């Protein structure tokens, strides 16, 4: 969106701009439990090239970030009893944990809209064999939900082709994995979009696993931003052929795989609700805006129980360039769960972006860019955070961390 151009104009005019990258305090971490599985040496179908390598790499990365690993490391080439036993041990350990993470690399199948993990000894020959030969992925989610942990993460690098084609299972098995309902406090990350097939990679690791290990140790990167960055990396590395997908329920508190210089993972409690600021008169267009760090809480609307922070964005806006609304201005409208931006550019050009509201937390809105046309720097598919104040709002692209202040015309 046009905020890429806005970012430069804002920074050269604002005194005291605050950008990401400052030191982050290391809050006391909670106990983190992980089960990492890599199934490659299948006995009844061709071997997969990378799941064992991927699992070892992910396990090492998690161990370095303070996760306790079930079995002491990556669990490789598990048959059905071994897979079920590892999941049960994971569930038992989660009862004493704060954060749980499950990673699976190997074959996975979608059968009648449900996802199954494939043990290395699986050999179904008819649809009725599915429940006896495969492991329902919901078994993992039920262990997580029962544990009452603060945060659970399920990563499925399993969206490969059906290895059992030609066995009379064709109508029962769909392409790729199905999107699963994330229980409370849960993030589910897929190697690619629901119903699509992921790449195993031509090197020692899949593109998805490579992006995960390269991103997890980024200091101060919130968990949802972590998976967004992983997804964008894989999309670029595969030329758009593979686009990882994330499904999540609301998450209480902030989780970082790595924070500050220590590299330790942490989970901080959710902050208390922001106290509303007293209403204030709109500023003069000649007034110099304050630094980005000084965003104030949202002033109370007349009917707070009905108003949404997104409604404060409706209207005509400009960047603080001292030119009122004569250049680089835009109009914002809201329709159901969508925000529509129309930015008027020099030369009569128009940039139109449509973003879906994913969640609202106090005076903060997180969106996904659904479309972004009329600009060479499209942000489609990326996440954006909006911080709303009575007389302005700030947008931040959660991939590039470019930030822009907007003032009402």
N, C-alpha and C positions, 0 to 999 in steps of 0.2 A: 504494500500500500504506500501512499505518498509519505508516510511517516519516515521513510528512509531519507527523503530529502529534507523533511522537517528537522530531523535530528541534528544535522549540521547547522542549520540556521538557528536553532535554539541554543546550541552550545556556545556559539560565538557571541551570543547576546546576553546570556545569563551569567551572573556571578554566583559562584557556589554550586555549580552543577554537581550532583552526586551520582556516580556511575557504579555499577556492580564491580566487584573486585577488591573492595576494602576487606580488611581482616574480619573474620567471623568468629565470634566467641564459641567455645566448645562446651555446650551444655553436657551435663552428665548423661552418658548413653544408657539406654536400657538393654536388657539381654536380647540378643538377636540369634535366631535359630534358622538354619537353612538345610534343605535337602536338595542335593544336586544329583541328577541322574543322566547318564548318557548311554543309550542303547544303540549299538552299532552292529555287533556280531549276531545278526539274526540267523537262525538255524534253518528256516524253511523258505526264506526269500533272500535275495542278494544282500550282501553286507552294505551298510552305509559308510561313507568315507570319513565323516567328521564328528559325529556326536560324542565319541569318547574324548577326542581332543578338545572339543568345545566344553564338555563338562569339566575336564581337568582345569582348563583355563578359568572358567567361571568360579569353580571352587576355590582356586588359589586367590582370585581377586576378592571374593567374599571373606575368606579367612584373613586376608590382610586388612580388611575393614572391620574386624571384630566379630564376625559371625561364627557361631559354633556349628560345625558341620555334622549332620547325622552320619555315623560310621567313620568319622574322622577325616573324610575327604569325599571326592566324587564317587558315587556308586555306579559301577559300570556293568553293562550287559546283564540286567536283572531279568530272570524268568518271572512267571506270574506270582508264585509264592514269595519270591524275593522282593518284587515290586510292591506287593500288598504289605509285606512285613516292614519295608522301609517307610511306607506312608503311615503305617500304624505307629512306628517309633517316632516319626515326625510329629504326629498328633499328640502323643504322650509328652514329648519334650516341649511342645508349644504351651502346655498348661503352666509352665514356669517362665515363659518368655514374654517379651513385649512386642517384638516384631518377628514375623515368620516369612520366609521366602522359599518358594518351591520352584526349581528350574528343571525342565525336562527337555532333552534333545533326543530325537529318535523318531520312529514312525508314530503318527497319530491319525485317527480316522474319525470322520463324522458319519454316524449311523442314525438315520431318522432324526436328525437335528440334535443329537447328543454326541459329545466328544469322548473318545476312548484313547487311552495310551496302550501301546502295543509292546508286550513283553517279548524277549528274544525267542521264546519257545512257542509263540502263538502260531496256530495253524488252522484257522477256521476254514471250513469247506462249504458251509451253508449259513444262512442268516441266524438260525437257532443256536449256532456255536458262539456267537458274539459274546454273550454274558459269561461264558465259561473260559474263553480264550483271551479276552481283552480286559482292561481295567478302566472303569468309568472315571473320567477326570473329575466328576463331581465328588468322588470319594475324598479327594484332596481338599476341596472347598468345604466339605462338611467337617473335616478335621480342623480346619482353620476357624470356621464359624463357632465350633464348639469350644475352642480354646479361650475365647474372649480376649485375644491379643489386641493391642492397640492398632496395629497395622499388619496386613497380610498382603503378600505379593506373589502372584503366580505367573511364571514366564514359560510360555510354550513355544519352543523352537521345533515344532512338530508338524508343520503344515506341508508335508511332502506328498508325493503321488501315492495313490493306493497300491500297496505292494501285492495285494491279493486279487488283482484283476483277473478275470477269466475263470473264477471259481463259483460263479452263480450268485455272487454278492453284489453285482453291479447296481441293481435298483435300490439296494439298501444303503450303499455307501456313496456319499456325496463328495464333491471335490473340496479339499481343504478342511478347515475346522469351522464349526459354528460359533457364533458369538454367545458367550455364557453370561448369565446374570451374576454380577459381582455382589457378594454379600456385603453387609455393613463393614466399612473400614477395609475394603479389599481392592487391589489393583490387579487386573489381568492383562498381561502383555502378550500379544501374538506376534509371531515372526512376520506375518503379512495379514492382509485384510481377510475377514471371514469369507470363506468360499474360494479363496485363492491358494495357489501353491507357492511355497517359498523355495529358494535356491539352497542347495547344500554347499555351494562354493567350489571353486577350482583349486584352492590352496588347502592348508591344514585346518582351517576354521570356516564356518559358515559366515556370510556377511552379517547376520544378526548377532552371533556370538562375538565377532570381532568388534562390532560397534558397542556392545554391552561392556566388554572388558576395557575398552578405551574411554568409556564415559563414566563408569561408576566412581572412579577415584577423583573426579572433578570436585574440588573443595567448594562448599557452600551452594551446591546445585540442588534445589528442592526435588523431591522424588518425581512429581509429575513432569517437571521440566526435564529431568533426566531421561524419561522415556520418550518425551517429544524429541529431544536431541538425538537419541538412538534411532528413532524412526526416520528423521530427516537424513541422518548419515547413511542409513541403509538405502533409502530412496535414491540418493545421489550416487552411491557406489554401484547400484544395480541399474542405473539409467532409468529409474522409474518403474522397472519391472516388478519390484517388490517393495511394498509399503507397509511396514509394521503398524499394528492396530492396538489401541488401548481401550479397555473397558474398566470403569471404576465407579464405586459408590462414594459418597462424601467421606473425606478423610479428616479426622480430628487431629489437630496439631500439625507441626511441620517436621518432616523427616528428611535427613540428609545422609546419603551413603558416606560422605566424607565432609568434615567441617574443619575449617582453619588449617593450621599447619600440622596438626597432630594426625590427620587422616582418619580419625576414628569416626564411626557412624554415630548418629544421634537421633533422638526423637524428642522434640520439645512440645510441651502442652499447648493446646490451642489458647490464643490470647483472649482476654475478656473482651466483650463487645465494646466498640468505641463509643465514648460518650458524645452525643451530638453537640456540635458547636452552636452558639447563639446565632440567629439569622443576622446577616450583614448586608449592607447595600452593595450592589454591583460596583466593581472598580471602574474608574475612568480608563478609557483606552490609552491615555497618555501615561498612566502609572506603570512603572517598571515592575514586572512580575517578580515574585520571590523565587528563591532557589527551589529545585525540585524536591528537596528533602522536607520542605515546610508545608506539604499538602495537609490541609485541615480536614477533620471529620465532616461528614455530610451534615448540612443544616437540616433540622427536622421539617418534613413537609407538613402540610395542613392535615393530611390523613395518613400518618406513617404506616398504619396497618395495611394500606392498600398500595402505597407508592413503591416503586422499585428504583434502585439507583440508576438503572438504565434510562428512566424517564428524565433524569437531569441532563442527559446527553442530547435530548431532542432539541433541535434548533440549528442556529447558524453559528459557526465557530471559525476561529483564525488562529494562527500561530503568533507568538509575541514578537513580531518583527517591526512594530512601530508603524505599520501601514494600515491600521484598522482592518477593514475587510475588502481591500482593493486588490489583493493578490493572495494566492494560496489559501483560499477559504473553502469551507465545505458546509454541507447540511447533513444532519443526522436524523434519522427516523427509526422508530422501533415498531416491529410487527410481531406479535406473539413472542417467540424466543429468538428472534433475529434482530440484529442491528444493521441498518443499511447506511453506508457512508457514500456521499457524492462529493468528491473534491474537485473544485474548479481550478484548473492549472493555467499558467500563462499560455497564450496562443489559442485560447478557446478549447483546450483539451479537457476531457472529463475522466476522472478515475472513479470507478464504482466498485465498492467492496461490500460483500455480504458476510456477516459473521454470526455464528450460532452461540447463544449464551449457554455455557456449560455449567457454571455455578456462580452464585453471588454470596460473598462473605462480607457482611458489614457494608462498607463503602467501596468494596473491591469487586470487580467483575472479571471473570476469566472466560474468554471466548476462543472458538476455533474459526479460522478464516475459511469459509466455504468457497468463495470466489473472489477474485481480485483482478479486474480488467482495466485496461487503459494505462498501465504502467509497465515498464520493462522489468521491474523488480517485484514480481508477484509474490505475495506471502500466503498463497492458498495452501491450506493444510497445516499452517503454523498456529501456535497458541499466542494469545495476546492478553496481557493484564491491563485493566483500566482502574485507576484510582480516582474516585470522584470527590470533588469538593464543591462548595456552593457556587463559586465563580469561575472554576476551571476544572479540567480533568487532564490526567497524564496517561498516555499509552506507553506500554513497554512490550516489545516483541520478546517473547521468552526464549527464542533461539539466539537472536543476535544481541539482545539486551539493549537495543536502541530505544531511547526514551524521548518523548515529545510532549510538551505542554500545549494545551489548547485553551484559548480564552474566548468567552462569548462575545459575539459581535454586538 
